[in-house]
Amino acid sequence: MVHWYPLKLNSYMKKNLFTLFLFLLLAVNAKGQTKHTFTIADGNFVLDGKPIQIHSGEMHYARIPKPYWRHRLQMMKAMGLNAVATYVFWNYHETAPGVWDFKTENKDIAEYIKIAQEEGLYVILRPGPYVCAEWEFGGYPWFLRNIPGMVIRGNNPQYLAATKSYFTALYGQVKNLLVSNGGPIIMVQGENEFGSYVAQRKDIPLEEHKKYSAAVFQQLKDVGFNVPFFTSDGSWLFEGGALPGALPTANGEDDVAKLKEVVNKYNDGKGPYMVAEFYPGWLDHWAEEFPKVSNESVVKQTQKYLDAGVSFNYYMVHGGTNFGFTSGANYDGNHDIQPDLTTYDYDAPISEAGWGTEKYNALREILKNPKTPAVPAKISVISIPNIKLTKAVSLEYLKSKIKPVNADSPLTFEDLNQGHGYVWYSKKFKQPISGKLELKGLRDYAIVYVNGVKVAELNRYYKKYDCTIDVPFNATLDIIVENMGRINYGADIINSTKGIISPVIINGQTITGDWNMYQLPMDVVPNLTDAKNNAKVGAPAVYQGTFNLSAVGDTFLDMRDWGKGIVFVNGINIGRYWSVGPQQTLYLPGCWLKKGTNEIVIFEQKNDKVQTSVGTLETPILESLQPEKGEPK
């Protein structure tokens, strides 16, 4: 007979059993996420020893409310994709010099990557430091300009010290998420479209450009990134953009033979071959047509890549929204600035609100396989009856609460240590003056007043920098300036100072002495608790109202009856609106609403009429261009 005796555990045995239990628990909770290997070898992407094709989609965590991350990633997986690519926005995380935020709001990039892994997607990380992306200043923190000796995107000690700090902070967040450490990050990009910058900055020798790109690439390795690297450029720009030790990939290259030829030239005669930015849509500017890319052409090109064994990344598969002041700007020969829309819908397969489009369905048909999951349910959409605005307050009220900065000449935003929003420039005249007001240093949009009466709108988009003005004795000149977003692409990115950056001239005379600057960064929702209703037609105003909900869901604010400004809902800046279009609605995510009482605050710059309400729609309006509403008057 066998006798069983109770096991008596000493403290050492108890500790080790607990450790074993904890290990088994963690293993169970890993949700089957086996550690993988990923390499680039013999002309292939190799996952766990087997060649694979990467079918990826670009989707940026910062442009999607955090509660919706999982839904959007599930939409990608259900489309038949196996990876998600994302830029990392340096200025989204370094909120002030040396102050890092990787946790609040939509900034928790580590969580985003973890959810991607849970949903069966690999991750391609694009940390820049420059990212373009129609994002404010191409991802650079605005305050870099205030560092003495700083030259961005160059072989410059001050700049390289800043990039090293950024890469170090980022690595601390994602190191455990690299594929080498059991995570889903399979590749990391070195710099970004640097070949374009080399072509744009021919004033800098190629050798000097190469020193810079090699330096930031080495920094990525030095801080600890140890997965395969790649670069991303137009196929004709590899000479300036390619980096030794990184796979060259092409952007927007639809000719497979050309793709293979140029990759072979810069990658020892072999692949793998990848189009790192395959455009199923395109970027959008205020006051310009909303560009579209046909479903048929995207499907046809996708099939071409599939047949040729070419890997690809849709830029964008889902664009999302440029909430707050995150949208950037471009420029061309006709416009000194082309501010990007608040929507980043991009005509992508997944719409701004996360809906599957006809393009999505068509692509899913050729990408799905027997293991592709079903398309997740659409997030509910609601219509909110007209929201009554119970407060209509002149911007003068907020100005009266601000202590001005006084200087002989107007100061820039950067001189005022302000990144975004608005500055109210004001000067009292003791003698009359009239003639042409010249504001050649306007960056970017201004409304001019004399004694509170609107005189003109000046606008860098339309190259309108002057107007006729008559300033009587003992009068006040007010110029309220908006930063419409810093340049995100092109050589002019180095000239991204905002506000009034050169002398104010009237009738040929430089106006100096006793300028007051009232800072209105609008980084928090304006407080109107004690304000009286005193808004006037033609003068900027702030409106406030509340609305009650019994159920929440996504909706779209209808801004067709408004002029130009920004909207806060429950304290969150959901972005800019401008009557010129083509965007006439603002996406309001249901996850930022609540059952019960909700608050809306609208800053309206033009205020051509005193408003009493604002409405919503169940579908967006993104293609209603009305340029006549923006032409300077």
C-alpha positions in Angstrom: 0.0 0.0 0.0 1.2 3.5 -0.9 0.7 6.1 1.8 0.4 9.8 0.7 1.6 12.4 3.2 0.8 16.1 3.2 3.7 18.1 1.6 5.2 20.6 4.1 6.7 23.5 2.2 9.4 25.6 3.6 9.7 29.3 2.7 12.2 28.6 -0.1 10.0 26.0 -1.8 6.9 28.4 -1.5 8.9 31.2 -3.2 9.9 29.0 -6.1 6.5 27.5 -6.6 5.0 31.1 -6.7 7.6 32.0 -9.3 6.7 29.0 -11.4 3.0 29.8 -11.0 3.6 33.5 -12.1 5.6 32.3 -15.1 2.8 29.9 -16.2 0.2 32.7 -15.7 2.2 35.1 -17.9 2.6 32.4 -20.5 -1.1 31.7 -20.6 -1.9 35.5 -20.8 0.5 35.9 -23.7 -2.5 35.0 -25.9 -0.4 32.6 -28.0 2.1 35.3 -28.9 5.0 33.1 -29.7 8.4 34.7 -30.0 9.3 35.1 -33.7 12.4 35.7 -35.7 12.5 38.1 -38.6 15.5 38.8 -40.9 16.2 40.0 -44.4 18.3 37.3 -46.1 18.9 35.9 -49.6 16.7 38.5 -51.2 13.7 37.8 -49.0 11.9 38.9 -45.9 12.2 35.8 -43.7 9.8 35.2 -40.8 10.6 32.2 -38.6 12.9 30.8 -41.3 10.3 31.1 -44.1 10.1 33.7 -46.8 7.0 36.0 -46.6 5.5 39.0 -48.4 4.6 42.0 -46.3 1.0 43.3 -46.9 0.9 46.4 -44.7 -1.2 49.5 -44.1 -0.1 52.8 -42.6 -2.1 54.0 -39.7 -1.0 56.6 -37.1 -1.9 56.1 -33.5 -1.9 59.9 -32.9 -4.7 60.4 -35.4 -7.1 58.0 -33.8 -8.8 58.2 -30.4 -7.2 55.6 -28.1 -10.5 53.8 -27.4 -10.8 53.1 -31.2 -7.3 51.7 -31.8 -8.4 48.1 -31.5 -11.3 48.6 -33.9 -9.2 50.2 -36.5 -6.5 47.5 -36.3 -9.2 44.8 -36.5 -10.5 46.6 -39.7 -6.9 46.2 -41.1 -6.6 42.6 -40.2 -10.1 41.9 -41.7 -8.9 43.6 -44.9 -6.3 40.8 -45.3 -3.2 42.7 -44.1 -0.5 41.2 -41.9 1.3 44.4 -40.7 0.7 48.0 -39.7 3.2 50.8 -40.3 3.2 54.0 -38.2 5.3 57.1 -38.0 6.4 58.3 -34.5 5.8 62.0 -34.1 8.6 63.5 -32.0 6.7 66.7 -31.3 3.7 64.7 -30.1 5.8 63.2 -27.3 8.3 65.9 -26.4 5.8 68.5 -25.3 8.4 70.9 -23.9 12.2 70.8 -23.9 13.1 67.6 -22.0 9.4 66.8 -21.1 8.2 63.5 -22.5 4.7 62.1 -22.6 4.1 58.6 -23.8 1.0 57.9 -21.7 -1.7 60.5 -21.9 -4.5 60.7 -24.5 -3.4 59.1 -27.8 0.3 59.1 -26.9 0.6 55.6 -25.5 2.5 54.2 -28.5 3.6 51.1 -26.6 -0.1 50.2 -26.0 -0.9 50.7 -29.7 1.9 48.3 -30.7 0.7 45.7 -28.1 -2.8 45.9 -29.4 -1.5 45.4 -32.9 0.3 42.2 -31.8 -2.8 41.0 -30.0 -4.8 41.4 -33.3 -2.2 39.4 -35.2 -0.4 42.3 -37.0 3.4 42.9 -37.2 4.6 46.5 -36.8 6.8 48.6 -39.0 8.1 51.6 -37.0 9.0 54.9 -38.7 10.6 57.1 -36.1 12.0 59.8 -38.3 13.2 62.0 -36.7 11.6 63.9 -39.6 8.3 62.3 -40.8 6.5 64.7 -43.2 3.1 63.0 -43.0 1.2 66.3 -43.4 1.9 66.7 -39.7 2.9 70.0 -37.9 6.5 70.8 -38.7 7.1 67.3 -40.1 7.2 66.0 -36.5 9.8 68.4 -35.2 9.2 70.1 -31.9 8.6 73.8 -32.6 11.0 74.9 -29.8 14.1 73.4 -31.6 14.2 76.8 -33.4 15.0 78.4 -30.0 18.2 76.4 -29.4 21.2 78.5 -30.3 23.1 77.1 -33.3 20.4 74.6 -34.2 20.1 73.6 -37.8 17.4 70.9 -38.3 17.9 67.9 -40.5 21.6 68.6 -40.9 25.0 67.4 -39.6 24.8 69.8 -36.7 25.9 69.0 -33.1 22.9 70.7 -31.5 20.4 68.9 -33.7 22.1 65.5 -33.3 22.1 65.9 -29.6 18.3 66.5 -29.7 17.7 63.5 -32.0 19.8 61.3 -29.7 17.6 62.3 -26.8 14.5 61.6 -28.8 15.6 58.1 -30.0 16.7 57.3 -26.4 13.3 58.2 -25.0 11.5 56.3 -27.7 13.6 53.2 -27.4 12.8 53.1 -23.7 9.1 52.8 -24.6 9.4 50.1 -27.4 12.5 48.1 -26.7 10.4 45.1 -25.3 8.2 45.3 -28.4 11.0 44.6 -30.9 10.7 41.2 -32.6 14.1 40.4 -31.2 12.6 40.7 -27.7 9.3 38.9 -28.4 7.4 41.8 -29.8 5.8 42.6 -33.2 8.2 45.3 -34.5 9.9 43.7 -37.4 11.5 46.7 -39.1 12.6 50.3 -38.3 13.1 53.0 -40.8 16.2 55.1 -41.0 15.4 58.9 -41.5 12.5 59.4 -43.9 12.4 60.3 -47.6 15.8 61.9 -47.2 16.5 61.6 -50.9 13.8 64.2 -51.5 15.5 66.6 -49.1 18.9 66.1 -50.8 17.3 67.0 -54.1 15.6 70.1 -52.6 18.7 71.3 -50.8 21.3 71.3 -53.5 23.0 74.2 -51.6 24.4 71.5 -49.3 27.0 69.1 -50.7 25.9 65.5 -51.0 28.8 64.4 -48.8 27.5 66.6 -46.0 24.0 65.2 -46.4 25.4 61.7 -46.2 27.3 62.5 -43.0 24.0 63.6 -41.4 21.9 60.6 -42.6 24.6 58.2 -41.5 24.8 59.9 -38.1 21.1 59.6 -37.3 21.1 56.0 -38.6 23.9 55.2 -36.3 22.1 56.7 -33.4 19.2 54.3 -33.9 21.6 51.4 -33.6 23.5 52.9 -30.7 20.4 53.4 -28.5 19.5 49.7 -29.0 17.3 49.1 -32.1 18.5 45.8 -33.5 15.9 44.7 -36.0 16.2 45.1 -39.8 16.3 48.7 -41.1 15.0 50.2 -44.3 14.9 53.5 -46.1 12.0 55.0 -48.1 12.4 57.2 -51.1 11.1 57.9 -54.6 12.9 55.4 -56.9 14.8 58.2 -58.6 16.1 59.5 -55.3 18.0 56.5 -53.9 21.3 58.1 -54.4 20.6 60.7 -51.7 18.4 58.5 -49.5 19.8 55.0 -49.4 21.9 54.0 -46.4 24.5 51.2 -46.2 23.0 48.4 -44.1 19.4 49.4 -44.7 17.0 47.9 -47.3 16.1 50.6 -49.9 12.3 50.7 -50.5 10.5 52.8 -53.0 7.6 55.2 -52.6 4.8 55.4 -55.1 6.6 53.1 -57.6 4.1 51.3 -59.8 6.6 49.9 -62.3 7.8 46.6 -60.9 10.7 46.2 -63.3 12.0 49.7 -62.4 11.5 48.9 -58.7 13.6 45.8 -59.0 16.3 47.5 -61.1 16.8 50.4 -58.6 16.7 48.2 -55.5 19.2 45.8 -57.1 21.5 48.8 -57.8 21.6 49.8 -54.2 21.2 46.5 -52.5 23.9 44.2 -53.9 21.8 43.0 -56.8 19.0 41.5 -54.8 15.7 42.1 -53.0 13.4 41.9 -51.3 11.4 44.4 -53.1 8.9 46.7 -51.3 6.9 49.8 -52.0 6.9 51.4 -48.6 4.3 54.0 -49.6 1.7 52.8 -52.0 -0.9 55.6 -52.3 -4.6 54.5 -52.5 -5.5 58.2 -51.9 -3.8 61.5 -51.5 -3.3 64.5 -49.2 -5.6 67.4 -49.0 -5.3 71.2 -48.4 -7.8 73.9 -47.5 -9.2 75.9 -50.4 -8.3 73.1 -52.9 -10.1 70.2 -54.5 -10.3 67.0 -52.5 -8.2 64.5 -54.6 -9.5 61.0 -55.3 -7.8 57.8 -56.5 -10.1 55.4 -58.3 -10.9 52.0 -56.7 -10.1 50.3 -59.9 -6.6 51.7 -60.2 -5.7 50.7 -56.6 -7.0 47.2 -57.0 -5.2 46.8 -60.3 -1.9 48.0 -58.8 -2.3 45.8 -55.8 -2.8 42.8 -58.0 0.3 43.7 -59.9 2.3 43.7 -56.7 0.8 40.4 -55.6 1.6 38.7 -58.9 5.2 40.0 -58.8 5.8 39.0 -55.2 6.4 42.7 -54.2 5.7 43.7 -50.6 3.8 46.9 -50.0 2.5 49.3 -47.4 -0.7 51.3 -48.2 -0.1 54.9 -47.3 -2.7 55.4 -45.9 -5.0 52.5 -45.2 -6.7 54.6 -42.6 -5.8 58.3 -42.2 -7.8 59.5 -39.2 -7.9 63.1 -38.1 -5.5 65.9 -37.4 -6.9 66.8 -34.0 -6.0 70.1 -32.3 -3.1 71.9 -34.0 -1.4 68.8 -35.4 -1.9 69.5 -39.1 1.0 70.8 -41.1 1.3 72.6 -44.3 2.9 72.5 -47.8 3.6 75.3 -50.3 4.0 75.7 -54.1 4.6 78.4 -56.6 1.1 79.9 -56.3 0.7 79.7 -52.5 3.3 80.5 -49.9 1.5 78.1 -47.6 -1.0 75.3 -48.2 -2.4 74.3 -44.8 -3.5 70.7 -44.5 -7.1 69.8 -43.7 -8.2 68.7 -40.2 -9.5 65.5 -41.8 -6.8 63.1 -42.8 -9.4 60.9 -44.6 -6.9 60.6 -47.5 -9.6 58.8 -49.6 -8.2 55.7 -47.9 -9.8 52.3 -47.9 -10.9 52.9 -44.3 -12.6 56.3 -43.9 -11.8 58.9 -41.3 -14.6 57.6 -39.1 -13.4 53.9 -39.5 -15.9 52.8 -42.1 -15.1 50.3 -44.7 -15.4 51.9 -48.1 -16.0 50.4 -51.6 -12.3 50.6 -52.0 -11.8 48.5 -48.8 -14.3 45.9 -49.9 -12.6 45.6 -53.3 -9.1 45.2 -51.8 -10.4 42.7 -49.3 -11.6 40.5 -52.0 -8.0 40.0 -53.4 -6.1 40.1 -50.1 -8.2 37.9 -47.8 -7.4 34.2 -47.2 -9.3 31.5 -45.3 -8.0 32.7 -41.9 -9.0 36.4 -42.5 -11.4 37.4 -39.8 -14.8 39.0 -40.5 -15.1 42.8 -40.8 -15.9 44.2 -37.3 -19.2 46.1 -36.8 -19.3 49.7 -37.6 -19.2 52.1 -34.6 -22.6 53.6 -34.0 -23.4 57.0 -35.5 -25.8 59.5 -33.9 -27.4 62.8 -34.9 -27.6 65.5 -32.2 -30.4 68.0 -32.5 -29.2 71.6 -33.0 -27.0 72.5 -30.0 -28.0 75.8 -28.5 -25.2 78.2 -27.8 -26.0 80.0 -24.6 -22.8 82.2 -24.5 -21.4 84.4 -27.2 -18.5 86.3 -25.9 -16.1 88.8 -27.5 -12.5 87.6 -27.7 -11.8 90.9 -25.9 -12.9 89.1 -22.7 -10.1 86.6 -22.9 -7.6 89.4 -23.9 -8.5 91.3 -20.8 -7.4 88.4 -18.7 -3.9 88.3 -20.3 -0.8 90.3 -19.3 0.7 91.4 -22.6 4.3 91.2 -23.6 5.6 94.6 -24.6 8.4 95.2 -27.1 9.6 97.8 -29.6 8.7 95.5 -32.5 6.3 92.6 -32.9 7.7 89.3 -31.6 7.3 85.9 -33.2 5.5 83.0 -31.7 8.9 81.4 -31.0 10.2 84.6 -29.4 7.1 84.5 -27.1 7.8 80.8 -26.3 4.5 79.9 -27.9 4.1 77.0 -30.3 0.6 77.2 -31.6 -2.7 79.1 -31.7 -3.0 82.8 -32.0 -1.3 86.1 -31.0 -3.1 89.4 -30.7 -0.7 92.2 -31.7 -1.8 95.7 -30.6 -0.4 99.2 -30.9 -1.8 102.6 -29.9 -1.0 105.5 -32.2 -0.6 109.0 -30.9 -0.5 110.5 -34.4 -2.6 109.7 -37.5 -1.2 107.6 -40.3 -2.6 106.2 -43.5 -1.6 104.4 -46.7 -0.6 100.9 -47.4 -0.1 98.5 -44.5 2.5 95.9 -45.5 2.9 92.7 -43.5 5.4 90.8 -45.6 6.4 88.8 -42.5 2.8 87.5 -41.8 2.8 83.8 -40.8 0.1 82.9 -41.6 -3.4 84.5 -41.4 -4.5 87.8 -39.9 -7.5 90.0 -39.4 -6.7 93.7 -39.1 -8.8 96.1 -37.0 -8.6 99.8 -36.3 -10.5 100.9 -33.2 -12.3 97.5 -33.2 -13.5 97.8 -36.8 -12.4 95.2 -39.2 -10.2 96.6 -42.0 -9.0 93.5 -43.9 -8.1 89.8 -43.9 -4.5 89.0 -44.9 -3.6 85.5 -45.8 -0.4 83.8 -46.8 -2.2 81.2 -48.8 -3.4 83.9 -51.2 -0.1 85.8 -51.0 -2.2 88.7 -49.6 0.3 90.7 -47.4 -1.0 94.3 -47.6 -4.1 96.5 -47.5 -5.1 100.1 -47.4 -5.4 101.5 -43.9 -6.4 104.7 -42.2 -5.3 105.1 -38.5 -6.7 108.3 -37.0 -5.3 110.2 -34.0 -5.3 108.3 -30.7 -6.4 105.0 -32.4 -5.5 101.4 -31.8 -4.3 99.0 -34.5 -5.0 95.3 -33.7 -3.7 92.4 -35.8 -4.8 89.0 -34.7 -2.5 86.4 -36.2 -3.2 82.6 -36.6 -0.5 80.0 -37.0 -2.1 77.7 -39.6 0.5 74.9 -39.2 4.3 74.7 -39.9 5.7 73.5 -43.2 6.0 69.7 -43.2 7.7 69.1 -46.6 10.3 70.8 -48.7 13.4 73.0 -48.4 11.3 75.8 -46.7 10.8 73.6 -43.6 13.8 75.4 -42.2 11.8 78.7 -42.3 8.9 77.8 -40.1 8.8 80.8 -37.7 5.3 82.0 -36.9 3.5 85.2 -36.2 4.8 88.5 -37.5 8.4 87.9 -38.4 9.4 91.1 -40.1 8.6 94.8 -39.6 5.1 96.2 -39.9 5.2 99.0 -42.5 2.6 101.7 -43.1 3.0 104.2 -45.9 6.6 103.2 -46.2 7.4 103.8 -42.5 8.4 101.0 -40.1 6.1 101.0 -37.1 8.1 100.6 -33.9 7.7 101.3 -30.2 5.2 100.0 -27.6 3.8 96.9 -29.3 1.7 94.7 -27.0 1.4 91.0 -27.7 -1.5 89.0 -26.1 -0.9 85.3 -26.2 -3.8 83.0 -27.1 -2.3 79.5 -27.5 -5.7 77.9 -27.0 -4.0 74.9 -25.5 -6.8 74.5 -23.1 -10.5 75.2 -23.6 -11.3 78.9 -22.9 -13.0 79.6 -19.5 -16.2 81.7 -20.0 -17.6 81.1 -16.5 -17.8 84.8 -15.6 -18.2 86.2 -19.2 -21.1 88.3 -20.4 -22.7 87.9 -23.8 -21.2 90.7 -25.7 -20.1 89.2 -29.1 -20.3 91.6 -32.1 -20.5 91.0 -35.8 -17.1 91.3 -37.4 -15.1 90.8 -34.2 -13.7 87.4 -33.1 -15.9 85.6 -30.5 -16.0 82.5 -28.3 -19.3 80.5 -28.1 -20.3 78.0 -25.5 -23.2 75.6 -25.2 -24.2 72.3 -23.6 -26.1 69.3 -24.9 -27.5 66.2 -23.3 -27.2 62.6 -24.6 -29.0 59.4 -23.7 -26.6 57.4 -25.9 -23.2 58.2 -27.4 -21.9 57.6 -30.9 -19.8 59.2 -33.6 -21.1 62.3 -35.4 -20.0 65.2 -37.5 -20.3 68.8 -36.6 -21.8 70.9 -39.4 -19.7 74.0 -39.8 -21.1 75.2 -43.1 -22.6 78.3 -41.5 -19.4 79.3 -39.8 -16.3 81.2 -40.9 -12.9 80.1 -39.5 -11.8 78.7 -36.1 -11.5 75.7 -33.8 -13.9 73.6 -31.8 -13.5 72.1 -28.3 -15.9 69.3 -27.1 -15.6 68.2 -23.5 -12.3 70.0 -23.3 -10.8 68.3 -26.4 -9.7 70.4 -29.4 -11.2 68.4 -32.3 -9.5 70.7 -34.9 -9.8 73.6 -37.3 -12.6 74.5 -39.6 -12.6 77.0 -42.5 -15.6 77.9 -44.8 -13.4 77.6 -47.9 -13.7 73.9 -47.7 -13.5 71.3 -49.1 -14.0 70.0 -45.6 -17.2 71.4 -44.1 -17.7 69.1 -41.1 -15.6 68.1 -38.2 -15.4 64.4 -37.0 -16.6 64.1 -33.4 -15.7 60.6 -32.0 -18.4 59.1 -29.8 -15.8 57.9 -27.4 -15.2 61.6 -26.4 -18.9 62.1 -25.7 -20.7 61.0 -22.6 -24.2 60.2 -21.4 -25.7 63.2 -19.8 -24.3 66.7 -20.2 -21.6 67.6 -22.8 -20.0 70.9 -23.4 -19.0 72.6 -26.7 -16.8 75.7 -27.1 -16.2 77.3 -30.5 -13.6 80.0 -31.2 -14.8 81.9 -34.4 -12.3 84.3 -35.8 -14.3 86.0 -38.5 -17.7 86.1 -36.8 -19.6 87.5 -39.8 -22.8 87.0 -37.9 -23.6 86.2 -34.2 -24.4 82.5 -34.0 -27.0 80.9 -31.8 -26.6 77.2 -32.5 -24.6 74.5 -34.3 -25.8 71.2 -35.8 -24.5 67.8 -36.6 -24.8 65.3 -39.5 -24.5 61.6 -39.8 -22.2 61.7 -42.8 -19.2 64.0 -43.4 -18.9 66.7 -46.1 -15.4 66.7 -47.4 -15.8 67.7 -51.0 -17.6 71.1 -50.9 -15.0 73.7 -52.1 -16.1 77.3 -51.7 -12.9 79.4 -52.3 -14.9 82.6 -52.6 -15.4 82.5 -48.8 -11.7 82.7 -48.2 -10.5 85.3 -50.6 -9.1 88.3 -48.7 -11.5 91.3 -48.4 
